[in-house]
Amino acid sequence: MIHLKLPFDDIRRLSFYLAMEEFAARQLRLEEDAFFLWQVEPTVIFGRNQVIENEVNLDYCRAHGIQFYRRKSGGGCVYADRSNVMMSYITRSDEVTTTFSHYMQMVCEMLQDLGLPATSTQNNDVLIGGRKVSGNAFYHLPGVSIVHGTMLFDTDMQHMLHAITPPQQKLDKHGVQSVRQRITLLREHTSLSINAFKEFAVQRLCDKELCLNGQDVLAIETIEQEYLNPTFIYGKENLPL
């Protein structure tokens, strides 16, 4: 599998990395599967068909400088920050079940190589000891499939709880404790730093590397404009005044 690398180390907006997936799928025409890791400043990402007001606590996000973007895959609402590792996988496949199964197996085996009891669920989550450490979503382009997901290395639990519009019971004083009972953080299971984990993941999953160039970055930024369009983010009926 090919590791896609950017020609800079700067952290971009989440919308850039969604566009990078599309660029890899639509324009690179790779003969092999591709994979890359990324991190973002505090951001909420919600699914293609979700209504933003139902999923994102907009007031909280704006008050705390948390960005929010819509993705083209389905699934639920996710909070990410620089303590999370985000993963993108691009493959020439039209078969959803096979693609997801292969990707989930790769991630589980990669974690198992660290000595962790990783398993997957039918909901496309990866678990360690029965607690969620990774959630994943999928979307399809003609002849190409994209899977992207989280790896909870660490995170700001208060932001995770409040940036996403939660059920009322999560808003009480036991909210963080309740969330912590259902998820786990990778840092609790490994002595690796987040950067060392990223290096391990790339070495374990990829055997080639392709460094994108400046023209590639410009093409990605062009695709990114769709993700930055308020109509795409909010939906036609929910544009801010």
Buried (B, 14 or more C-beta within 10 A) or exposed (E): BBBBBBEEEEEBBBBBBBBBBBBBBBEBEBEBBBBBBBBBBBBBBBBEEBEBEEBBBBEBBEEBEBBBBBBBBEBEBBBBBBBBBBBBBBBBBEEEEEBBEBBBEBBBEBBEEBEBEBBBEEEBBBBBEEBBBBBBBBBBBEEBBBBBBBBBBBBBBEBBBBBBBBEEEBEEEEBBEBBBEEBBBBBEBBEBEBEEBBEBBBEBBBEEEBEBEEEBBEBBBEBBEBBBEEEBBBBEEEEEE
